[in-house]
Amino acid sequence: MRISVIGAGYLGLVTSVSLAQIGHNVVGLEPDRDRAEQLKNGLLPLYEPGLKGLMKTNMNEERLSFTHDRTQALNDTDVIYIAVETPLLSNGRVDLTAVEQASIDIATTISQPVIVVIKSTVPLGTLTNIEKLMKKHTKIPFQMVINPDFSRQGNAVHDTFYGDRIVLGAVNDQAANVVEEINIPFQIPIFKTDISSAEIIKYASNAFLATKISFINDIARLCENAGANIDDVAFAIGLDDRIGRKFLGAGLGYGASFFPHEVAGIEQAAENVDYRSSLLESVLRVNNNQHSVFMKKAKEVMDGEFLGKKVALLGLSRKPKTDDVRGAISIRIANYLLDLGANVTAFDPKAIPNAMKVLPEEIEFASTIEEALIDADVAFIMTDWDQFKDLPLSKYEELMNRARIIDGRNCYPLDYVRNYKIEYHSFGRPPVWIEEESELKQ
Ligand SMILES: NC(=O)c1ccc[n+]([C@@H]2O[C@H](COP(=O)([O-])OP(=O)(O)OC[C@H]3O[C@@H](n4cnc5c(N)ncnc54)[C@H](O)[C@@H]3O)[C@@H](O)[C@H]2O)c1
């Protein structure tokens, strides 16, 4: 089976590499000549754990190649995966320009019947529109299959090989069977359904997870008002296996992942079929409010005094184990801190090069966590990288001008923090104060 993958970004590369790894011959299309050249030399233009080694192995074994030449990639192939970006527009709608362009590229390039597999996350109804668009540009028959991707950025390689299910949506059983055949070596349960159901499965799965996160953040605010501890509350409610412990971590919310895009997508889908989800509107509202809750807390802690203060901003990527900063809450917070007159020094294990492209030049970047903390008046934890969780808390005491942490990800257990002279504020849990400075030590 000859397979081509359009899009050599996070999803496209994981898709190409993993399909090659299970034995298929795969060509990845990367229109940018320099980036294609980089890939041909085995250089990964992004960070995704485990991907680089697998990419090299499959290139060496000649199952995987990359080209910038559309004709070479699409003209002589059986199955074409579309894995291009579908960003969220400022009006909250999903931008389908790249998916539409990729479909036109396919329609105007193919010389024989193909199966087109949509892997990008698209709103309900997109496949029908894409099919119509392609038919305008080609008389060659093609079949469409939707194969939504459930992998988590930062764990995408693991999730692709050890996922819970592979979902395929198609009108044509024969096309679905071909894509099923391609996926059998993953040894993951494959579920075939109609196109609309497959589109909704992807959105509904992520909207459900987003709902759990907004739910626990709502309860965290209740805990703060009531003087309770969200760690205990989440632990105990998670023991009920109808609820489960996962996705019950309070903090800055999911703004740093794909969920806003997907919750917005289901709202867009709901609009298209004349249904409005008041539940998901609330999920979005709670989440969008989390960074304001964080900044309100930060202003209270700092008595509104940010002018000339050094803030160590720990974590820039939208979640741990990725260098992706698209939609990251840290970017918004960094800009906000600059507006308040703070001196911001940021550190991230992987995302600094990408953050530098989008942050103003007044932001300083540190090459280690320790460098970011030196003489800082406060540390903001924005991403729960293991490097931050594993940092001995004594470092905050030793290095900072004042050992004060505002933790947007609840990285440290309160009992652990209480062993140090650190002022510590987190979500849904009582603050920990330094004894000499306050009688409020918990
Ligand atoms: N990143 C993830 O872990 C992940 C997980 C699940 C789903 N998704 C979904 O996957 C899709 C892609 O996301 P991403 O993060 O990989 O985006 P990305 O921006 O990293 O990659 C998109 C790539 O497609 C390329 N591209 C765009 N138009 C093209 C065309 N006409 N021909 C060839 N290449 C083209 C771009 O140059 C870019 O390299 C989105 O719909 C996203 O919601 C991503």
The ligand as an SDF file (V2000), in Angstrom:
LIG
                    3D

 44 48  0  0  0  0  0  0  0  0999 V2000
   -0.5470   18.3810   17.4370 N   0  0  0  0  0  0  0  0  0  0  0  0
   -1.1900   17.3330   17.9270 C   0  0  0  0  0  0  0  0  0  0  0  0
   -0.7000   16.6290   18.7860 O   0  0  0  0  0  0  0  0  0  0  0  0
   -2.5840   16.9690   17.4190 C   0  0  0  0  0  0  0  0  0  0  0  0
   -3.3090   15.9480   18.0760 C   0  0  0  0  0  0  0  0  0  0  0  0
   -4.5810   15.6110   17.6060 C   0  0  0  0  0  0  0  0  0  0  0  0
   -5.1200   16.3010   16.5280 C   0  0  0  0  0  0  0  0  0  0  0  0
   -4.4080   17.3230   15.9420 N   0  0  0  0  0  0  0  0  0  0  0  0
   -4.9940   18.0080   14.7920 C   0  0  0  0  0  0  0  0  0  0  0  0
   -4.1050   17.7980   13.7290 O   0  0  0  0  0  0  0  0  0  0  0  0
   -4.1780   18.8780   12.8120 C   0  0  0  0  0  0  0  0  0  0  0  0
   -2.7710   19.3840   12.5330 C   0  0  0  0  0  0  0  0  0  0  0  0
   -2.2380   19.9450   13.7360 O   0  0  0  0  0  0  0  0  0  0  0  0
   -0.6750   20.1430   13.9280 P   0  0  0  0  0  0  0  0  0  0  0  0
   -0.4480   20.5280   15.3190 O   0  0  0  0  0  0  0  0  0  0  0  0
    0.0300   18.9740   13.3610 O   0  0  0  0  0  0  0  0  0  0  0  0
   -0.4210   21.4120   12.9570 O   0  0  0  0  0  0  0  0  0  0  0  0
    0.9940   21.9560   12.4490 P   0  0  0  0  0  0  0  0  0  0  0  0
    0.7760   23.4030   12.1940 O   0  0  0  0  0  0  0  0  0  0  0  0
    2.0770   21.5160   13.3590 O   0  0  0  0  0  0  0  0  0  0  0  0
    1.2110   21.1990   11.0790 O   0  0  0  0  0  0  0  0  0  0  0  0
    0.4850   21.4380    9.9220 C   0  0  0  0  0  0  0  0  0  0  0  0
    1.4290   21.2320    8.7490 C   0  0  0  0  0  0  0  0  0  0  0  0
    0.6700   21.1730    7.5440 O   0  0  0  0  0  0  0  0  0  0  0  0
    1.4080   21.8530    6.5380 C   0  0  0  0  0  0  0  0  0  0  0  0
    0.5040   22.2230    5.4460 N   0  0  0  0  0  0  0  0  0  0  0  0
   -0.5200   23.0990    5.4640 C   0  0  0  0  0  0  0  0  0  0  0  0
   -1.1150   23.1330    4.2510 N   0  0  0  0  0  0  0  0  0  0  0  0
   -0.4560   22.2510    3.4560 C   0  0  0  0  0  0  0  0  0  0  0  0
   -0.6000   21.8300    2.0930 C   0  0  0  0  0  0  0  0  0  0  0  0
   -1.5660   22.3050    1.3100 N   0  0  0  0  0  0  0  0  0  0  0  0
    0.2800   20.9310    1.6050 N   0  0  0  0  0  0  0  0  0  0  0  0
    1.2390   20.3970    2.3930 C   0  0  0  0  0  0  0  0  0  0  0  0
    1.4230   20.7490    3.6920 N   0  0  0  0  0  0  0  0  0  0  0  0
    0.5750   21.6630    4.2080 C   0  0  0  0  0  0  0  0  0  0  0  0
    2.0020   23.0280    7.2640 C   0  0  0  0  0  0  0  0  0  0  0  0
    3.0830   23.5790    6.5360 O   0  0  0  0  0  0  0  0  0  0  0  0
    2.4460   22.3650    8.5800 C   0  0  0  0  0  0  0  0  0  0  0  0
    3.7370   21.8200    8.4500 O   0  0  0  0  0  0  0  0  0  0  0  0
   -5.0980   19.8870   13.4360 C   0  0  0  0  0  0  0  0  0  0  0  0
   -6.3840   19.7090   12.9060 O   0  0  0  0  0  0  0  0  0  0  0  0
   -5.1010   19.5160   14.9000 C   0  0  0  0  0  0  0  0  0  0  0  0
   -6.2780   19.9100   15.5360 O   0  0  0  0  0  0  0  0  0  0  0  0
   -3.1500   17.6460   16.3570 C   0  0  0  0  0  0  0  0  0  0  0  0
  1  2  1  0
  2  3  2  0
  2  4  1  0
  4  5  1  0
  4 44  2  0
  5  6  2  0
  6  7  1  0
  7  8  2  0
  8  9  1  0
  8 44  1  0
  9 10  1  0
  9 42  1  0
 10 11  1  0
 11 12  1  0
 11 40  1  0
 12 13  1  0
 13 14  1  0
 14 15  2  0
 14 16  1  0
 14 17  1  0
 17 18  1  0
 18 19  2  0
 18 20  1  0
 18 21  1  0
 21 22  1  0
 22 23  1  0
 23 24  1  0
 23 38  1  0
 24 25  1  0
 25 26  1  0
 25 36  1  0
 26 27  1  0
 26 35  1  0
 27 28  2  0
 28 29  1  0
 29 30  1  0
 29 35  2  0
 30 31  1  0
 30 32  2  0
 32 33  1  0
 33 34  2  0
 34 35  1  0
 36 37  1  0
 36 38  1  0
 38 39  1  0
 40 41  1  0
 40 42  1  0
 42 43  1  0
M  CHG  2   8   1  16  -1
M  END
$$$$
